[in-house]
Amino acid sequence: MLGTLSKRFSCSKSAPSTSIAPVEDQIEEMRETINKLNVELLEKANKEKTLEEKMLQLMENHDHQSQDMRQPMQEQSEQIHQQNELMQCILQHLHIQSIIPAPTPSTT
């Protein structure tokens, strides 16, 4: 559309006209074209802004989901660690119990 506008403008400059009316018509047509281009530009800018906002929202949602997934995993890891420590204590206790000789009945 901009190429058409430039072509029309250059044609209107190079061709001498005998009346002002065609030039005014061309100028009005150029104004309309410029207005249409400005509207298109604003629409594109608005769409781009909307897409950027959606992208930011998606990234924020992803971060929250990742964080929500990490927290239970950390809690589960901590629980496993605590269970492991408890099992180590139990095994250690059992090992000590098996080393201590059982009391022998006294024969007096």
N, CA, C and O atoms as a GROMACS GRO file, in nm:
protein
  432
    1MET      N    1   0.083  -0.118   0.000
    1MET     CA    2   0.000   0.000   0.000
    1MET      C    3   0.088   0.126   0.000
    1MET      O    4   0.056   0.224  -0.066
    2LEU      N    5   0.199   0.123   0.073
    2LEU     CA    6   0.288   0.238   0.078
    2LEU      C    7   0.352   0.262  -0.058
    2LEU      O    8   0.373   0.376  -0.099
    3GLY      N    9   0.384   0.151  -0.130
    3GLY     CA   10   0.441   0.164  -0.264
    3GLY      C   11   0.344   0.233  -0.359
    3GLY      O   12   0.384   0.316  -0.440
    4THR      N   13   0.218   0.197  -0.348
    4THR     CA   14   0.115   0.259  -0.431
    4THR      C   15   0.105   0.407  -0.400
    4THR      O   16   0.092   0.490  -0.489
    5LEU      N   17   0.111   0.438  -0.271
    5LEU     CA   18   0.105   0.577  -0.228
    5LEU      C   19   0.221   0.657  -0.286
    5LEU      O   20   0.202   0.768  -0.337
    6SER      N   21   0.343   0.602  -0.279
    6SER     CA   22   0.461   0.670  -0.332
    6SER      C   23   0.451   0.690  -0.482
    6SER      O   24   0.484   0.797  -0.535
    7LYS      N   25   0.403   0.586  -0.552
    7LYS     CA   26   0.390   0.593  -0.697
    7LYS      C   27   0.291   0.702  -0.737
    7LYS      O   28   0.316   0.782  -0.828
    8ARG      N   29   0.178   0.704  -0.665
    8ARG     CA   30   0.077   0.806  -0.696
    8ARG      C   31   0.132   0.947  -0.670
    8ARG      O   32   0.107   1.040  -0.746
    9PHE      N   33   0.209   0.959  -0.561
    9PHE     CA   34   0.264   1.089  -0.527
    9PHE      C   35   0.364   1.134  -0.634
    9PHE      O   36   0.360   1.249  -0.677
   10SER      N   37   0.452   1.043  -0.676
   10SER     CA   38   0.552   1.082  -0.776
   10SER      C   39   0.485   1.112  -0.910
   10SER      O   40   0.529   1.202  -0.982
   11CYS      N   41   0.382   1.039  -0.943
   11CYS     CA   42   0.311   1.066  -1.068
   11CYS      C   43   0.244   1.203  -1.063
   11CYS      O   44   0.242   1.277  -1.161
   12SER      N   45   0.189   1.235  -0.946
   12SER     CA   46   0.118   1.363  -0.934
   12SER      C   47   0.217   1.480  -0.938
   12SER      O   48   0.180   1.590  -0.981
   13LYS      N   49   0.341   1.459  -0.897
   13LYS     CA   50   0.440   1.566  -0.900
   13LYS      C   51   0.493   1.588  -1.042
   13LYS      O   52   0.515   1.701  -1.085
   14SER      N   53   0.513   1.478  -1.115
   14SER     CA   54   0.576   1.489  -1.246
   14SER      C   55   0.478   1.531  -1.355
   14SER      O   56   0.518   1.590  -1.455
   15ALA      N   57   0.351   1.503  -1.336
   15ALA     CA   58   0.253   1.538  -1.440
   15ALA      C   59   0.191   1.673  -1.407
   15ALA      O   60   0.120   1.686  -1.307
   16PRO      N   61   0.216   1.773  -1.490
   16PRO     CA   62   0.155   1.904  -1.463
   16PRO      C   63   0.005   1.896  -1.487
   16PRO      O   64  -0.041   1.842  -1.588
   17SER      N   65  -0.069   1.950  -1.394
   17SER     CA   66  -0.215   1.944  -1.410
   17SER      C   67  -0.268   2.084  -1.437
   17SER      O   68  -0.211   2.184  -1.396
   18THR      N   69  -0.378   2.085  -1.507
   18THR     CA   70  -0.437   2.213  -1.543
   18THR      C   71  -0.536   2.261  -1.440
   18THR      O   72  -0.569   2.380  -1.434
   19SER      N   73  -0.584   2.167  -1.357
   19SER     CA   74  -0.679   2.211  -1.255
   19SER      C   75  -0.634   2.160  -1.118
   19SER      O   76  -0.558   2.064  -1.108
   20ILE      N   77  -0.683   2.223  -1.015
   20ILE     CA   78  -0.646   2.189  -0.879
   20ILE      C   79  -0.728   2.071  -0.827
   20ILE      O   80  -0.684   2.001  -0.735
   21ALA      N   81  -0.843   2.048  -0.881
   21ALA     CA   82  -0.934   1.944  -0.832
   21ALA      C   83  -0.870   1.805  -0.833
   21ALA      O   84  -0.880   1.735  -0.732
   22PRO      N   85  -0.804   1.761  -0.942
   22PRO     CA   86  -0.743   1.628  -0.938
   22PRO      C   87  -0.633   1.618  -0.832
   22PRO      O   88  -0.618   1.513  -0.769
   23VAL      N   89  -0.559   1.723  -0.811
   23VAL     CA   90  -0.453   1.723  -0.710
   23VAL      C   91  -0.516   1.712  -0.571
   23VAL      O   92  -0.468   1.637  -0.486
   24GLU      N   93  -0.623   1.785  -0.550
   24GLU     CA   94  -0.692   1.776  -0.420
   24GLU      C   95  -0.747   1.636  -0.398
   24GLU      O   96  -0.742   1.583  -0.287
   25ASP      N   97  -0.800   1.577  -0.505
   25ASP     CA   98  -0.850   1.440  -0.494
   25ASP      C   99  -0.737   1.344  -0.458
   25ASP      O  100  -0.753   1.255  -0.374
   26GLN      N  101  -0.622   1.363  -0.522
   26GLN     CA  102  -0.507   1.278  -0.494
   26GLN      C  103  -0.460   1.296  -0.349
   26GLN      O  104  -0.428   1.200  -0.280
   27ILE      N  105  -0.458   1.421  -0.305
   27ILE     CA  106  -0.417   1.449  -0.167
   27ILE      C  107  -0.515   1.384  -0.069
   27ILE      O  108  -0.473   1.326   0.031
   28GLU      N  109  -0.641   1.394  -0.097
   28GLU     CA  110  -0.743   1.333  -0.011
   28GLU      C  111  -0.728   1.181  -0.010
   28GLU      O  112  -0.738   1.117   0.095
   29GLU      N  113  -0.702   1.124  -0.126
   29GLU     CA  114  -0.682   0.979  -0.136
   29GLU      C  115  -0.558   0.937  -0.056
   29GLU      O  116  -0.557   0.834   0.011
   30MET      N  117  -0.454   1.020  -0.064
   30MET     CA  118  -0.332   0.991   0.011
   30MET      C  119  -0.358   1.000   0.161
   30MET      O  120  -0.307   0.918   0.238
   31ARG      N  121  -0.438   1.098   0.203
   31ARG     CA  122  -0.474   1.109   0.345
   31ARG      C  123  -0.547   0.985   0.392
   31ARG      O  124  -0.518   0.931   0.499
   32GLU      N  125  -0.643   0.941   0.311
   32GLU     CA  126  -0.719   0.820   0.346
   32GLU      C  127  -0.626   0.699   0.358
   32GLU      O  128  -0.639   0.618   0.449
   33THR      N  129  -0.535   0.690   0.263
   33THR     CA  130  -0.440   0.578   0.266
   33THR      C  131  -0.352   0.586   0.390
   33THR      O  132  -0.328   0.484   0.456
   34ILE      N  133  -0.306   0.706   0.423
   34ILE     CA  134  -0.224   0.723   0.544
   34ILE      C  135  -0.304   0.687   0.668
   34ILE      O  136  -0.252   0.622   0.759
   35ASN      N  137  -0.429   0.730   0.672
   35ASN     CA  138  -0.514   0.696   0.787
   35ASN      C  139  -0.534   0.545   0.799
   35ASN      O  140  -0.528   0.490   0.909
   36LYS      N  141  -0.557   0.479   0.685
   36LYS     CA  142  -0.573   0.333   0.687
   36LYS      C  143  -0.445   0.266   0.739
   36LYS      O  144  -0.450   0.173   0.820
   37LEU      N  145  -0.331   0.314   0.690
   37LEU     CA  146  -0.204   0.257   0.734
   37LEU      C  147  -0.182   0.279   0.883
   37LEU      O  148  -0.134   0.191   0.953
   38ASN      N  149  -0.219   0.397   0.932
   38ASN     CA  150  -0.206   0.426   1.076
   38ASN      C  151  -0.295   0.333   1.158
   38ASN      O  152  -0.254   0.284   1.264
   39VAL      N  153  -0.417   0.310   1.110
   39VAL     CA  154  -0.509   0.219   1.180
   39VAL      C  155  -0.450   0.078   1.183
   39VAL      O  156  -0.451   0.012   1.287
   40GLU      N  157  -0.399   0.032   1.069
   40GLU     CA  158  -0.338  -0.101   1.062
   40GLU      C  159  -0.219  -0.111   1.159
   40GLU      O  160  -0.202  -0.211   1.228
   41LEU      N  161  -0.139  -0.006   1.162
   41LEU     CA  162  -0.022  -0.004   1.250
   41LEU      C  163  -0.065  -0.012   1.396
   41LEU      O  164  -0.005  -0.086   1.474
   42LEU      N  165  -0.167   0.063   1.433
   42LEU     CA  166  -0.217   0.058   1.571
   42LEU      C  167  -0.273  -0.080   1.604
   42LEU      O  168  -0.250  -0.132   1.714
   43GLU      N  169  -0.347  -0.140   1.511
   43GLU     CA  170  -0.401  -0.273   1.533
   43GLU      C  171  -0.288  -0.375   1.554
   43GLU      O  172  -0.296  -0.459   1.644
   44LYS      N  173  -0.185  -0.366   1.473
   44LYS     CA  174  -0.071  -0.457   1.487
   44LYS      C  175   0.000  -0.435   1.619
   44LYS      O  176   0.041  -0.531   1.685
   45ALA      N  177   0.015  -0.310   1.659
   45ALA     CA  178   0.080  -0.280   1.787
   45ALA      C  179  -0.002  -0.336   1.903
   45ALA      O  180   0.054  -0.390   1.998
   46ASN      N  181  -0.134  -0.322   1.894
   46ASN     CA  182  -0.221  -0.376   1.999
   46ASN      C  183  -0.214  -0.528   2.004
   46ASN      O  184  -0.209  -0.587   2.112
   47LYS      N  185  -0.214  -0.592   1.888
   47LYS     CA  186  -0.202  -0.738   1.883
   47LYS      C  187  -0.069  -0.782   1.943
   47LYS      O  188  -0.064  -0.879   2.019
   48GLU      N  189   0.037  -0.712   1.909
   48GLU     CA  190   0.169  -0.746   1.962
   48GLU      C  191   0.173  -0.732   2.114
   48GLU      O  192   0.228  -0.816   2.184
   49LYS      N  193   0.113  -0.625   2.163
   49LYS     CA  194   0.108  -0.603   2.308
   49LYS      C  195   0.030  -0.714   2.375
   49LYS      O  196   0.071  -0.764   2.480
   50THR      N  197  -0.083  -0.753   2.317
   50THR     CA  198  -0.165  -0.860   2.372
   50THR      C  199  -0.087  -0.991   2.374
   50THR      O  200  -0.091  -1.066   2.472
   51LEU      N  201  -0.016  -1.019   2.265
   51LEU     CA  202   0.064  -1.141   2.259
   51LEU      C  203   0.176  -1.140   2.364
   51LEU      O  204   0.204  -1.243   2.426
   52GLU      N  205   0.238  -1.026   2.383
   52GLU     CA  206   0.343  -1.015   2.485
   52GLU      C  207   0.286  -1.040   2.624
   52GLU      O  208   0.348  -1.108   2.706
   53GLU      N  209   0.168  -0.984   2.651
   53GLU     CA  210   0.105  -1.004   2.781
   53GLU      C  211   0.069  -1.151   2.802
   53GLU      O  212   0.088  -1.206   2.911
   54LYS      N  213   0.017  -1.216   2.696
   54LYS     CA  214  -0.015  -1.358   2.706
   54LYS      C  215   0.111  -1.441   2.730
   54LYS      O  216   0.110  -1.534   2.810
   55MET      N  217   0.219  -1.405   2.662
   55MET     CA  218   0.345  -1.477   2.678
   55MET      C  219   0.397  -1.463   2.822
   55MET      O  220   0.441  -1.560   2.883
   56LEU      N  221   0.391  -1.342   2.874
   56LEU     CA  222   0.435  -1.319   3.012
   56LEU      C  223   0.350  -1.400   3.110
   56LEU      O  224   0.401  -1.457   3.206
   57GLN      N  225   0.218  -1.404   3.086
   57GLN     CA  226   0.128  -1.481   3.173
   57GLN      C  227   0.160  -1.630   3.165
   57GLN      O  228   0.162  -1.698   3.268
   58LEU      N  229   0.186  -1.679   3.044
   58LEU     CA  230   0.222  -1.820   3.028
   58LEU      C  231   0.352  -1.853   3.102
   58LEU      O  232   0.364  -1.956   3.167
   59MET      N  233   0.450  -1.763   3.089
   59MET     CA  234   0.577  -1.786   3.157
   59MET      C  235   0.559  -1.784   3.308
   59MET      O  236   0.619  -1.864   3.380
   60GLU      N  237   0.477  -1.692   3.357
   60GLU     CA  238   0.450  -1.684   3.500
   60GLU      C  239   0.379  -1.810   3.549
   60GLU      O  240   0.412  -1.864   3.654
   61ASN      N  241   0.280  -1.857   3.472
   61ASN     CA  242   0.210  -1.981   3.507
   61ASN      C  243   0.306  -2.099   3.510
   61ASN      O  244   0.299  -2.184   3.599
   62HIS      N  245   0.395  -2.104   3.412
   62HIS     CA  246   0.493  -2.213   3.408
   62HIS      C  247   0.583  -2.211   3.530
   62HIS      O  248   0.613  -2.315   3.589
   63ASP      N  249   0.627  -2.090   3.568
   63ASP     CA  250   0.712  -2.077   3.687
   63ASP      C  251   0.639  -2.125   3.812
   63ASP      O  252   0.697  -2.195   3.896
   64HIS      N  253   0.511  -2.087   3.824
   64HIS     CA  254   0.433  -2.130   3.941
   64HIS      C  255   0.416  -2.282   3.942
   64HIS      O  256   0.427  -2.346   4.046
   65GLN      N  257   0.388  -2.340   3.824
   65GLN     CA  258   0.371  -2.485   3.817
   65GLN      C  259   0.500  -2.556   3.852
   65GLN      O  260   0.500  -2.657   3.923
   66SER      N  261   0.610  -2.504   3.802
   66SER     CA  262   0.740  -2.566   3.833
   66SER      C  263   0.767  -2.559   3.983
   66SER      O  264   0.814  -2.655   4.044
   67GLN      N  265   0.738  -2.444   4.040
   67GLN     CA  266   0.760  -2.426   4.184
   67GLN      C  267   0.667  -2.518   4.263
   67GLN      O  268   0.709  -2.579   4.362
   68ASP      N  269   0.542  -2.528   4.220
   68ASP     CA  270   0.447  -2.616   4.287
   68ASP      C  271   0.491  -2.762   4.280
   68ASP      O  272   0.467  -2.839   4.372
   69MET      N  273   0.555  -2.799   4.170
   69MET     CA  274   0.603  -2.937   4.156
   69MET      C  275   0.728  -2.961   4.239
   69MET      O  276   0.747  -3.069   4.295
   70ARG      N  277   0.815  -2.859   4.248
   70ARG     CA  278   0.939  -2.875   4.323
   70ARG      C  279   0.914  -2.891   4.472
   70ARG      O  280   0.981  -2.969   4.539
   71GLN      N  281   0.818  -2.816   4.525
   71GLN     CA  282   0.794  -2.818   4.669
   71GLN      C  283   0.756  -2.958   4.719
   71GLN      O  284   0.816  -3.004   4.815
   72PRO      N  285   0.658  -3.028   4.658
   72PRO     CA  286   0.629  -3.163   4.706
   72PRO      C  287   0.746  -3.258   4.689
   72PRO      O  288   0.767  -3.348   4.771
   73MET      N  289   0.823  -3.238   4.583
   73MET     CA  290   0.940  -3.325   4.562
   73MET      C  291   1.042  -3.302   4.673
   73MET      O  292   1.104  -3.397   4.721
   74GLN      N  293   1.062  -3.178   4.713
   74GLN     CA  294   1.154  -3.149   4.822
   74GLN      C  295   1.104  -3.208   4.952
   74GLN      O  296   1.182  -3.263   5.030
   75GLU      N  297   0.974  -3.196   4.976
   75GLU     CA  298   0.916  -3.253   5.097
   75GLU      C  299   0.931  -3.404   5.097
   75GLU      O  300   0.965  -3.465   5.199
   76GLN      N  301   0.905  -3.465   4.982
   76GLN     CA  302   0.918  -3.610   4.971
   76GLN      C  303   1.063  -3.652   4.992
   76GLN      O  304   1.090  -3.752   5.059
   77SER      N  305   1.155  -3.578   4.938
   77SER     CA  306   1.296  -3.608   4.956
   77SER      C  307   1.336  -3.597   5.103
   77SER      O  308   1.412  -3.679   5.154
   78GLU      N  309   1.283  -3.496   5.170
   78GLU     CA  310   1.312  -3.480   5.312
   78GLU      C  311   1.254  -3.596   5.393
   78GLU      O  312   1.319  -3.646   5.485
   79GLN      N  313   1.133  -3.639   5.358
   79GLN     CA  314   1.072  -3.753   5.428
   79GLN      C  315   1.154  -3.880   5.407
   79GLN      O  316   1.175  -3.957   5.501
   80ILE      N  317   1.201  -3.901   5.286
   80ILE     CA  318   1.285  -4.018   5.257
   80ILE      C  319   1.413  -4.012   5.338
   80ILE      O  320   1.458  -4.112   5.392
   81HIS      N  321   1.470  -3.894   5.346
   81HIS     CA  322   1.594  -3.877   5.424
   81HIS      C  323   1.568  -3.909   5.572
   81HIS      O  324   1.648  -3.978   5.636
   82GLN      N  325   1.457  -3.859   5.626
   82GLN     CA  326   1.424  -3.888   5.766
   82GLN      C  327   1.400  -4.037   5.788
   82GLN      O  328   1.445  -4.093   5.888
   83GLN      N  329   1.330  -4.102   5.695
   83GLN     CA  330   1.306  -4.246   5.707
   83GLN      C  331   1.438  -4.323   5.700
   83GLN      O  332   1.457  -4.422   5.771
   84ASN      N  333   1.527  -4.277   5.615
   84ASN     CA  334   1.657  -4.341   5.603
   84ASN      C  335   1.734  -4.330   5.735
   84ASN      O  336   1.794  -4.428   5.780
   85GLU      N  337   1.732  -4.213   5.796
   85GLU     CA  338   1.800  -4.195   5.925
   85GLU      C  339   1.738  -4.285   6.032
   85GLU      O  340   1.810  -4.344   6.112
   86LEU      N  341   1.606  -4.296   6.033
   86LEU     CA  342   1.538  -4.381   6.129
   86LEU      C  343   1.577  -4.527   6.108
   86LEU      O  344   1.603  -4.599   6.205
   87MET      N  345   1.581  -4.570   5.984
   87MET     CA  346   1.621  -4.709   5.954
   87MET      C  347   1.765  -4.733   5.997
   87MET      O  348   1.797  -4.840   6.049
   88GLN      N  349   1.851  -4.636   5.977
   88GLN     CA  350   1.990  -4.650   6.020
   88GLN      C  351   1.997  -4.667   6.172
   88GLN      O  352   2.073  -4.749   6.223
   89CYS      N  353   1.918  -4.587   6.243
   89CYS     CA  354   1.915  -4.598   6.390
   89CYS      C  355   1.865  -4.736   6.432
   89CYS      O  356   1.922  -4.798   6.522
   90ILE      N  357   1.759  -4.784   6.367
   90ILE     CA  358   1.703  -4.916   6.401
   90ILE      C  359   1.806  -5.025   6.373
   90ILE      O  360   1.826  -5.114   6.456
   91LEU      N  361   1.871  -5.018   6.258
   91LEU     CA  362   1.972  -5.119   6.224
   91LEU      C  363   2.089  -5.115   6.322
   91LEU      O  364   2.141  -5.218   6.363
   92GLN      N  365   2.128  -4.996   6.357
   92GLN     CA  366   2.237  -4.981   6.452
   92GLN      C  367   2.196  -5.042   6.586
   92GLN      O  368   2.276  -5.113   6.648
   93HIS      N  369   2.076  -5.016   6.631
   93HIS     CA  370   2.027  -5.071   6.757
   93HIS      C  371   2.021  -5.224   6.751
   93HIS      O  372   2.062  -5.292   6.845
   94LEU      N  373   1.971  -5.277   6.639
   94LEU     CA  374   1.963  -5.423   6.624
   94LEU      C  375   2.103  -5.484   6.624
   94LEU      O  376   2.125  -5.591   6.681
   95HIS      N  377   2.194  -5.417   6.559
   95HIS     CA  378   2.330  -5.469   6.552
   95HIS      C  379   2.391  -5.472   6.693
   95HIS      O  380   2.457  -5.570   6.729
   96ILE      N  381   2.371  -5.369   6.771
   96ILE     CA  382   2.422  -5.364   6.908
   96ILE      C  383   2.357  -5.474   6.991
   96ILE      O  384   2.424  -5.539   7.070
   97GLN      N  385   2.227  -5.496   6.974
   97GLN     CA  386   2.156  -5.599   7.050
   97GLN      C  387   2.210  -5.737   7.017
   97GLN      O  388   2.220  -5.824   7.104
   98SER      N  389   2.246  -5.758   6.889
   98SER     CA  390   2.296  -5.891   6.852
   98SER      C  391   2.438  -5.913   6.902
   98SER      O  392   2.479  -6.028   6.918
   99ILE      N  393   2.514  -5.809   6.925
   99ILE     CA  394   2.650  -5.823   6.976
   99ILE      C  395   2.650  -5.852   7.125
   99ILE      O  396   2.732  -5.931   7.172
  100ILE      N  397   2.560  -5.791   7.201
  100ILE     CA  398   2.556  -5.812   7.346
  100ILE      C  399   2.514  -5.957   7.371
  100ILE      O  400   2.409  -6.001   7.325
  101PRO      N  401   2.596  -6.028   7.444
  101PRO     CA  402   2.559  -6.167   7.469
  101PRO      C  403   2.434  -6.175   7.556
  101PRO      O  404   2.412  -6.093   7.646
  102ALA      N  405   2.356  -6.273   7.527
  102ALA     CA  406   2.235  -6.293   7.607
  102ALA      C  407   2.277  -6.337   7.746
  102ALA      O  408   2.372  -6.414   7.762
  103PRO      N  409   2.208  -6.288   7.848
  103PRO     CA  410   2.246  -6.325   7.986
  103PRO      C  411   2.224  -6.477   8.005
  103PRO      O  412   2.122  -6.533   7.966
  104THR      N  413   2.324  -6.537   8.065
  104THR     CA  414   2.316  -6.681   8.091
  104THR      C  415   2.247  -6.704   8.226
  104THR      O  416   2.271  -6.632   8.322
  105PRO      N  417   2.165  -6.803   8.230
  105PRO     CA  418   2.095  -6.829   8.356
  105PRO      C  419   2.199  -6.870   8.463
  105PRO      O  420   2.287  -6.953   8.436
  106SER      N  421   2.189  -6.814   8.580
  106SER     CA  422   2.284  -6.846   8.686
  106SER      C  423   2.243  -6.976   8.756
  106SER      O  424   2.125  -7.001   8.780
  107THR      N  425   2.340  -7.056   8.786
  107THR     CA  426   2.315  -7.186   8.852
  107THR      C  427   2.371  -7.182   8.992
  107THR      O  428   2.480  -7.234   9.015
  108THR      N  429   2.306  -7.126   9.079
  108THR     CA  430   2.351  -7.123   9.219
  108THR      C  431   2.269  -7.203   9.308
  108THR      O  432   2.296  -7.208   9.428
   0.00000   0.00000   0.00000
